[in-house]
Amino acid sequence: MLQGVREWNVQLVNSIMGQKDARYILNIRLSSTMSQDTPVWNYTSTGEYSVKSGYHLCNQLSTIQRPGQKENRELTVDLKKCCSSIWSLSISPKIKTFWWRIMHDGLPVAENLRKRNIKIDHACQTCGEHPETQDHMLFQCRVAKEIWALAPTRFGNEEEVQPQSHQNVRVLISLAKRDKRELLSFYIGWRLWKMRNNLVFQRKREHIVKVIYDAVRYFEQWEEANIKFNQEEGEKMRRKGQNPQDQETVPPCTQYFCCVDASWKDDKEVAGVGWSLHGIQGNQLIQRSSSTNPTNTPREAETEALRMAVRQMRALATIVKVRNTESISMVQDIVDTSKTNGFTFTYVPRSSVMLVDELAKKARCNNQNYVITWF
């Protein structure tokens, strides 16, 4: 940096760094309070490392294509898509977890136990005719095939059973997206596993009709519980006179609030920022938008927008509480200013900041200079 001023030494940075790295460095905003740098982990909302975030990062890195690994990469990407689709299904959480374990070959069937050096009979516990693999137990066993054929679903009837689990799960998800009634198939698979366990641990063999009946009953009970819960929540919101999507998030005793947002395309083009000041009744008092120098990430653009808004609020000296959206990692400037001025921050849904989102996009697209509007 240049001595005595808060600016990068552009000539020095360009002379010792490559073009891409130099542009990235010069895009970094310098602190106006000259605070010390702080190490931040970019893959969590708090900026602190967690084992969970490290695990997800390793999974993402594992999808990077290497020579000779195209087929494995495609399989990994497909598996991730299926797992993501499973978690979004409207079924019981324990059913979601069960099918997630299937996608990772995590059920303790005989073959998987043998891989862990557990001495056990490897034959299928239901039919006794083939080794008990996950694919066999759920889809290839003659008893399982009979249950799928009798179940009131398209899978196993109109849709043929595939040789591998992840292929069958993809078919089940596709059917469920077209027809909500096909979610029953996920309960059928879970009930097949329960049937197998009852036979292994309780020496109790169940009739296939009972297996199907129980799956239908569990599915209907979950649907009824969901409908009742949604009705009760809707009634609570109506009593409060609020819409669930627009529930107020401003802290109590607030006189004003400020919505902040930024618009970002890439690290080469200018970003746009916008904020809008409102009274507690929702009436708009001021709005401001501007383009700003390129930033390396959308998060940095959001943070720059927030810093600009905080400075303006401090200058106006009229706001008591402030809220923003999406800026997760706050720079030290914002923390220092908020502490001395009594500002607070609250995350709100994007639907609540459509006005400032439009202001920021317009400023970015038009490379707009500082514009402030009073109402």
C-alpha positions as CSV (number, residue, x, y, z in Angstrom):
1,M,0.0,0.0,0.0
2,L,1.1,3.6,-0.5
3,Q,2.5,5.2,2.7
4,G,0.2,7.7,4.4
5,V,-2.9,6.9,2.3
6,R,-5.4,4.0,2.2
7,E,-4.7,3.0,-1.4
8,W,-3.0,0.1,-3.2
9,N,0.4,0.7,-4.9
10,V,-1.0,-0.3,-8.3
11,Q,2.3,-0.1,-10.0
12,L,4.0,-2.4,-7.5
13,V,1.2,-4.9,-7.4
14,N,1.2,-5.2,-11.2
15,S,4.9,-5.6,-11.3
16,I,5.2,-8.5,-8.9
17,M,1.9,-10.3,-9.5
18,G,0.3,-12.0,-12.5
19,Q,-2.5,-10.2,-14.2
20,K,-5.3,-12.3,-12.8
21,D,-3.9,-12.2,-9.2
22,A,-3.2,-8.5,-9.5
23,R,-6.7,-7.7,-10.5
24,Y,-8.0,-9.8,-7.6
25,I,-5.8,-8.0,-5.1
26,L,-6.7,-4.5,-6.4
27,N,-10.4,-5.4,-6.1
28,I,-10.0,-5.9,-2.4
29,R,-11.5,-3.0,-0.4
30,L,-9.1,-1.5,2.2
31,S,-10.4,-0.7,5.7
32,S,-11.1,2.9,6.4
33,T,-10.3,2.3,10.1
34,M,-7.0,0.5,9.4
35,S,-8.1,-2.5,11.3
36,Q,-6.0,-5.7,11.4
37,D,-6.7,-8.5,8.9
38,T,-8.6,-11.5,10.2
39,P,-8.5,-15.0,8.9
40,V,-12.0,-16.1,7.6
41,W,-13.3,-19.4,6.4
42,N,-15.4,-18.6,3.3
43,Y,-17.5,-21.7,3.5
44,T,-19.5,-21.0,6.7
45,S,-21.8,-18.0,7.5
46,T,-19.8,-17.3,10.7
47,G,-16.4,-17.3,9.0
48,E,-15.2,-20.1,11.3
49,Y,-14.1,-23.5,10.2
50,S,-16.4,-26.5,10.9
51,V,-16.0,-30.2,10.1
52,K,-19.3,-30.1,8.2
53,S,-18.1,-27.3,5.9
54,G,-14.8,-29.1,5.3
55,Y,-16.7,-32.3,4.4
56,H,-18.9,-30.5,1.9
57,L,-15.8,-28.8,0.4
58,C,-14.0,-32.1,0.0
59,N,-17.1,-33.5,-1.8
60,Q,-17.1,-30.6,-4.2
61,L,-13.4,-31.0,-4.9
62,S,-14.0,-34.7,-5.6
63,T,-16.2,-33.8,-8.5
64,I,-13.3,-32.1,-10.3
65,Q,-12.6,-34.0,-13.5
66,R,-9.2,-35.7,-13.8
67,P,-7.8,-37.6,-16.8
68,G,-9.5,-41.0,-17.1
69,Q,-12.1,-40.3,-14.5
70,K,-14.9,-38.9,-16.6
71,E,-17.3,-41.8,-15.9
72,N,-16.7,-41.6,-12.1
73,R,-17.2,-37.9,-12.1
74,E,-20.5,-38.2,-13.9
75,L,-21.6,-40.8,-11.4
76,T,-20.7,-38.6,-8.5
77,V,-22.6,-35.6,-10.0
78,D,-25.6,-37.8,-10.6
79,L,-25.5,-39.1,-7.0
80,K,-25.3,-35.5,-5.6
81,K,-28.3,-34.5,-7.7
82,C,-30.3,-37.5,-6.5
83,C,-29.4,-36.8,-2.8
84,S,-30.4,-33.2,-3.2
85,S,-33.7,-34.2,-4.7
86,I,-34.4,-36.7,-1.9
87,W,-34.0,-34.0,0.8
88,S,-36.5,-31.8,-1.1
89,L,-39.2,-34.4,-1.2
90,S,-42.4,-34.0,0.9
91,I,-41.9,-37.2,2.9
92,S,-41.0,-38.0,6.5
93,P,-37.5,-37.1,7.6
94,K,-36.7,-40.7,8.6
95,I,-37.7,-41.8,5.1
96,K,-35.4,-39.2,3.6
97,T,-32.5,-40.4,5.7
98,F,-33.2,-44.0,4.8
99,W,-33.0,-43.3,1.0
100,W,-29.9,-41.0,1.5
101,R,-28.2,-44.0,3.1
102,I,-29.2,-46.1,0.1
103,M,-27.6,-43.7,-2.2
104,H,-24.4,-44.0,-0.3
105,D,-24.6,-47.9,0.0
106,G,-25.0,-47.5,3.7
107,L,-27.5,-50.1,4.7
108,P,-26.1,-52.9,6.9
109,V,-27.1,-55.7,4.5
110,A,-25.1,-58.9,4.6
111,E,-22.6,-58.0,1.8
112,N,-21.8,-54.6,3.5
113,L,-21.3,-56.3,6.8
114,R,-18.9,-58.9,5.3
115,K,-16.9,-56.0,3.8
116,R,-16.3,-54.9,7.4
117,N,-15.1,-58.4,8.3
118,I,-18.3,-59.3,10.2
119,K,-18.9,-63.1,9.8
120,I,-22.5,-63.5,8.7
121,D,-24.5,-65.5,6.3
122,H,-24.3,-63.6,3.0
123,A,-27.6,-65.1,1.6
124,C,-30.7,-62.9,1.3
125,Q,-32.6,-63.0,4.5
126,T,-35.9,-62.9,2.6
127,C,-35.6,-65.3,-0.3
128,G,-32.3,-67.1,0.6
129,E,-31.5,-67.5,-3.1
130,H,-28.9,-64.8,-3.8
131,P,-26.3,-62.8,-1.9
132,E,-27.9,-60.0,0.1
133,T,-26.8,-56.8,-1.5
134,Q,-28.6,-53.5,-1.2
135,D,-29.8,-53.7,-4.8
136,H,-31.0,-57.2,-4.4
137,M,-32.8,-56.7,-1.1
138,L,-34.8,-53.6,-2.3
139,F,-35.3,-54.3,-6.0
140,Q,-34.1,-57.7,-7.3
141,C,-35.4,-60.1,-4.6
142,R,-38.4,-62.1,-5.8
143,V,-40.4,-61.1,-2.7
144,A,-39.5,-57.4,-3.3
145,K,-40.5,-57.7,-6.9
146,E,-43.8,-59.1,-5.9
147,I,-44.4,-56.3,-3.5
148,W,-43.5,-53.6,-6.1
149,A,-45.8,-55.3,-8.6
150,L,-48.8,-55.3,-6.1
151,A,-48.2,-51.8,-4.7
152,P,-50.5,-49.0,-6.1
153,T,-47.6,-47.2,-7.8
154,R,-46.2,-47.0,-11.3
155,F,-42.8,-48.2,-10.3
156,G,-42.5,-52.0,-10.8
157,N,-45.6,-51.9,-13.1
158,E,-45.4,-49.3,-15.8
159,E,-41.8,-48.5,-15.0
160,E,-39.3,-51.4,-15.1
161,V,-36.9,-52.0,-12.2
162,Q,-33.3,-51.0,-13.0
163,P,-30.3,-53.1,-12.0
164,Q,-28.7,-50.5,-9.7
165,S,-30.1,-48.6,-6.7
166,H,-29.2,-45.1,-7.9
167,Q,-30.9,-45.8,-11.2
168,N,-34.1,-46.8,-9.4
169,V,-34.0,-43.9,-7.1
170,R,-33.7,-41.6,-10.1
171,V,-36.8,-43.2,-11.5
172,L,-38.7,-42.9,-8.2
173,I,-37.8,-39.2,-7.9
174,S,-38.9,-38.5,-11.5
175,L,-42.3,-40.2,-10.9
176,A,-42.8,-38.3,-7.7
177,K,-42.2,-35.0,-9.4
178,R,-44.9,-35.8,-11.9
179,D,-47.4,-37.2,-9.5
180,K,-47.4,-36.6,-5.7
181,R,-49.1,-40.0,-5.1
182,E,-45.9,-41.7,-6.3
183,L,-44.2,-40.6,-3.1
184,L,-45.7,-43.8,-1.7
185,S,-42.9,-45.7,-3.4
186,F,-40.4,-44.3,-0.9
187,Y,-42.5,-45.7,1.9
188,I,-42.7,-49.1,0.2
189,G,-38.9,-49.3,0.1
190,W,-38.6,-48.3,3.7
191,R,-41.2,-50.9,4.7
192,L,-39.3,-53.6,2.7
193,W,-36.3,-52.8,4.9
194,K,-38.5,-53.1,8.1
195,M,-39.8,-56.4,6.8
196,R,-36.3,-57.7,6.4
197,N,-35.3,-56.5,9.9
198,N,-38.3,-58.1,11.6
199,L,-37.4,-61.4,10.0
200,V,-33.7,-61.1,11.1
201,F,-34.1,-59.8,14.6
202,Q,-37.6,-61.0,15.7
203,R,-37.9,-64.2,13.5
204,K,-41.2,-62.8,12.3
205,R,-42.2,-63.2,8.7
206,E,-44.8,-60.7,7.4
207,H,-47.3,-61.1,4.7
208,I,-46.6,-58.9,1.6
209,V,-50.1,-57.5,1.8
210,K,-49.4,-56.2,5.3
211,V,-46.2,-54.7,4.1
212,I,-48.0,-52.7,1.4
213,Y,-50.8,-51.8,3.8
214,D,-48.4,-50.4,6.4
215,A,-46.6,-48.3,3.8
216,V,-49.9,-46.8,2.6
217,R,-51.0,-46.1,6.2
218,Y,-47.7,-44.4,7.1
219,F,-47.8,-42.3,3.9
220,E,-51.4,-41.2,4.5
221,Q,-50.7,-40.4,8.2
222,W,-47.8,-38.1,7.1
223,E,-49.9,-36.4,4.5
224,E,-52.7,-35.8,7.0
225,A,-50.3,-34.5,9.6
226,N,-48.7,-32.1,7.1
227,I,-52.1,-30.7,6.0
228,K,-53.2,-30.2,9.6
229,F,-49.9,-28.5,10.5
230,N,-50.2,-26.1,7.5
231,Q,-53.8,-25.3,8.4
232,E,-52.8,-24.5,12.0
233,E,-49.9,-22.3,11.0
234,G,-52.1,-20.5,8.5
235,E,-54.7,-19.9,11.2
236,K,-52.0,-18.5,13.5
237,M,-50.8,-16.1,10.9
238,R,-54.4,-15.0,10.1
239,R,-55.0,-14.3,13.8
240,K,-52.0,-12.1,13.9
241,G,-53.0,-10.3,10.7
242,Q,-49.7,-11.3,9.0
243,N,-48.8,-13.2,5.9
244,P,-46.3,-16.1,6.6
245,Q,-44.1,-14.8,3.7
246,D,-44.1,-11.2,4.9
247,Q,-43.7,-11.8,8.6
248,E,-42.1,-8.7,10.2
249,T,-38.5,-9.1,11.3
250,V,-37.8,-5.6,12.6
251,P,-36.7,-5.7,16.3
252,P,-39.0,-4.1,18.8
253,C,-38.7,-0.4,19.7
254,T,-37.5,0.4,16.1
255,Q,-38.2,3.8,14.6
256,Y,-36.6,3.3,11.2
257,F,-35.2,0.4,9.1
258,C,-32.9,0.3,6.1
259,C,-33.0,-2.4,3.4
260,V,-29.7,-3.0,1.6
261,D,-28.7,-5.0,-1.5
262,A,-26.1,-5.2,-4.2
263,S,-26.0,-6.4,-7.8
264,W,-23.0,-8.3,-9.1
265,K,-22.1,-10.0,-12.4
266,D,-18.4,-10.8,-12.4
267,D,-15.1,-9.5,-11.1
268,K,-14.4,-7.5,-14.2
269,E,-17.5,-5.4,-14.3
270,V,-18.7,-2.7,-11.9
271,A,-21.1,-3.7,-9.2
272,G,-24.3,-1.9,-8.1
273,V,-25.4,-1.0,-4.6
274,G,-28.7,0.3,-3.3
275,W,-30.4,1.1,0.0
276,S,-33.8,2.4,1.0
277,L,-34.7,4.0,4.4
278,H,-38.3,3.4,5.7
279,G,-40.3,4.4,8.7
280,I,-41.6,1.6,11.0
281,Q,-45.0,1.9,9.2
282,G,-43.3,1.0,5.9
283,N,-43.4,4.5,4.4
284,Q,-40.3,5.1,2.2
285,L,-38.2,8.2,3.3
286,I,-35.0,8.0,1.2
287,Q,-33.5,5.8,-1.4
288,R,-29.9,5.8,-2.8
289,S,-28.1,3.8,-5.6
290,S,-24.7,3.9,-7.2
291,S,-22.3,1.8,-9.2
292,T,-19.0,0.9,-7.5
293,N,-15.7,-0.6,-8.5
294,P,-15.5,-4.3,-9.4
295,T,-15.4,-6.8,-6.5
296,N,-14.1,-10.3,-6.5
297,T,-17.3,-12.0,-5.2
298,P,-21.0,-11.2,-4.7
299,R,-20.4,-11.3,-1.0
300,E,-17.9,-8.5,-1.2
301,A,-20.4,-6.4,-3.2
302,E,-23.0,-7.0,-0.5
303,T,-20.6,-6.0,2.2
304,E,-19.6,-2.9,0.3
305,A,-23.3,-2.0,-0.1
306,L,-23.8,-2.4,3.6
307,R,-20.7,-0.3,4.5
308,M,-22.0,2.5,2.3
309,A,-25.4,2.3,3.8
310,V,-24.0,2.3,7.4
311,R,-21.9,5.4,6.6
312,Q,-24.9,7.2,5.1
313,M,-27.1,6.3,8.1
314,R,-24.5,7.6,10.5
315,A,-24.3,10.9,8.5
316,L,-28.0,11.3,8.5
317,A,-28.0,10.5,12.3
318,T,-31.7,9.7,12.2
319,I,-31.8,5.9,12.2
320,V,-32.1,3.7,15.3
321,K,-32.1,0.2,13.8
322,V,-30.7,-1.2,10.5
323,R,-31.3,-4.4,8.7
324,N,-29.8,-6.0,5.6
325,T,-29.9,-9.1,3.5
326,E,-27.3,-11.6,2.2
327,S,-24.1,-9.9,3.5
328,I,-22.8,-12.6,5.7
329,S,-19.2,-11.7,6.5
330,M,-19.1,-8.1,7.9
331,V,-15.9,-6.1,7.6
332,Q,-14.5,-4.5,10.7
333,D,-15.5,-1.1,9.5
334,I,-19.2,-2.1,9.7
335,V,-18.7,-3.6,13.1
336,D,-17.0,-0.5,14.5
337,T,-19.5,1.9,13.1
338,S,-22.5,-0.2,14.2
339,K,-21.2,-0.4,17.8
340,T,-20.7,3.3,18.1
341,N,-24.1,4.2,16.5
342,G,-26.3,1.5,18.0
343,F,-27.1,-0.2,14.6
344,T,-28.4,-3.8,14.5
345,F,-28.6,-6.2,11.5
346,T,-31.3,-8.7,10.6
347,Y,-31.5,-11.1,7.7
348,V,-34.7,-10.9,5.6
349,P,-36.0,-12.8,2.6
350,R,-35.3,-11.4,-0.9
351,S,-39.0,-10.7,-1.4
352,S,-38.6,-7.9,1.3
353,V,-35.8,-6.1,-0.6
354,M,-37.1,-6.1,-4.2
355,L,-37.0,-2.3,-4.3
356,V,-33.3,-2.0,-3.4
357,D,-32.4,-5.1,-5.6
358,E,-33.9,-3.2,-8.5
359,L,-32.0,0.0,-7.6
360,A,-28.7,-1.9,-7.4
361,K,-29.2,-3.7,-10.7
362,K,-30.1,-0.4,-12.4
363,A,-27.0,1.3,-11.0
364,R,-24.8,-1.5,-12.2
365,C,-26.2,-1.8,-15.7
366,N,-26.1,2.0,-16.2
367,N,-22.7,2.5,-14.5
368,Q,-24.6,5.1,-12.5
369,N,-23.0,7.7,-10.3
370,Y,-24.2,8.6,-6.8
371,V,-28.0,9.2,-6.9
372,I,-30.1,9.9,-3.8
373,T,-33.8,10.6,-3.7
374,W,-35.9,12.1,-0.9
375,F,-39.6,11.4,-0.5
